[in-house]
Amino acid sequence: MMKGLEASTAVVERPGAAAAMDQYAKEQQSARLRYVFGRLDRKGDGKIDAEELAAMLTELGCTPRKKLKNDRETVLEAAPDVGAPEDMIWEVDEDGDGCVSWEEYLSCYERAAADRAGREPRKLSALIEFLMLDEDEHNWVRPRPCPRAHDVLPPPPPRPARPPTRRR
């Protein structure tokens, strides 16, 4: 019984070409994540603050909510598009400095990508995903052509010959 369990949980090695393609894809994704981080970090200080995030949201055509202070509490101004940049940062700010560092940024992206239950904060990770897809920085995502089935799939097997039918 143990032998069967060990065999079923064994790690299967991928051929060299597939492993190289996976490594290339990871490197490309990492480079794209770094690029988007640099695009968000307009001051170049290695952290994304609320001002930088609000500027990017405004550039994308969204209206970020502003925190208004009255005598008793902080109230959010009504805006239909997105939440306050401070709240987007607060969701992923692990050290409490009011900014998103590279480590927090990467952690936010990876946790949201791995989350299947929908429990991770999505506001900042959705923005990161959009900016990763916005390759030409025109603030919209161009649809990519879908490969046609006959370009991707192997040809169907030949049909067996039908026996001749007799006519009466």
N, C-alpha and C positions, 0 to 999 in steps of 0.2 A: 504494500500500500504506500509506503513512504517513497518507494522508487517512482511510482506513478506521479506522486505529488511533486517530487523534485524535477521530474521531466517536464511537467506541465508549467512549472514556474521558471524554467531555465530562460535566460536571456538569449534572444536570437540575434546573432550578428548580422548587420546589414551589409550588403556588398559595398565595396569601396566607392563606387560612383554615387550610390544613394547617400552614403554617409558624407561624402564631399558636398553633395547638393544641400543636405541639411545644414552643414557647417556654413556654407555660403549664404543660405537663407538667414541663418542666425546673425551672421556678420552684417548683412544688409539691413536687417531689422534693428540691430544695435546702432548702426551708423545713422539710420533714419530717426531713431529715438533721440540720439545726441543732437542731430540737426534741429528737430522740433524743440528740444529743450533750449537750444541756443536762440531759436526764433522767439520763444516765450520770454527768455531772460534778456530783455532789451538793455538792461544796465550792464550786463556782463559780469555781475558779481557772484555768479554760481548759484543764485537762488531766485525763485520766482515769487514776487510779492504781489499784493492785491492791485497795486497801481499798474504793474506790467500786465497782469491778467485782464484787468478792465480795459486796457488799451487794445489788447488782442481781440477781446470780445466785441469792442466797438468797431474795430477794423473789419471784423467778420459780419458786421451789420446787426449784431445783437445789442439789446439795451440792457446792460447789467443793472441790477437793482442797487440803489445806494442806501446805505444805512443812515437814517435820520435820527438824531437824538432829540428827545423832548425832555421834559422835566423829570419824568419817572423812569422811562425805559428806552431802549433802542428799538425803533420800529423800521420795518422795511418799506421802502417806497414801492408802490404798486407798479410793476413792470411785467408784461406778459412773457418775455423771452426767456431769460435765464435768472438764476439766483444771484445773490451778492457774491462778488469775487472773494470776499473774506470768508464766506461760508464754504465756498468751493475749496479754499485752502485749508480751512479748519478741518474738513473731512479727512484730509490725508496728512496733516501736519503732526508728525509723531513727537517732535521735540518741543513743540509749543512756542516756536520763535516767530510765528506769524508768516513764515515763508515756506516754500517747498524747495528742498535741496534736491540734488541729483538722486540721492539714495531714496528719498521719499517719493520722488517722481517715478523712478523705476519700479519701486515697490507697488505704487498705486496702479501702474500699468499692468504689471505681472499678476497682481491679485485680481484685478478686474477681468483679465483674460482667462484666468483659471476658474473664476467663480461661475458655477453652473446654477446656483440657487438664487442668484440675484440679490445677495446680501451686502455686497461691497459697494462703497460709494461710486457713483458712475459719472458725476458731473465733469470732473477734471479728466477722467480717463476717456470719456466720449470726445472731449475737445482734443485730446492727444491723438486719438484714432483719426479724427477728421483731418487734423493737420498733417498726419502721416500720409493720408491719401491725397492731400492737396499738394501734389508734387511740383506744380508750376507756380504756386503761390498766387493764384488768381482768386482765392477764397471761395472756390467751389470745386466739387469733385467731378471730374470728367468720367462718364461711364466708359468702362473698358469693354472692348468687343469680346463677346463670348465665343470660344472656339466652336466651330460647327462639329456636329457629332461624327461626321465621316472623316474629319481631320484628326480626331482623337481616338476614336474606337477602332478596333481592328475590323476588317471586313467580315461580314457574316459567312458562316460556312456554306459551301455550295449545297443546293438542294439535291436530294437523291432523285435519280431519274424515275419517272412514273412509268409503270408498265403500260403498254398500249392497250387501249380499250377496244373492244369488238363492237362493230356496228351491225345492226340487223337490217 
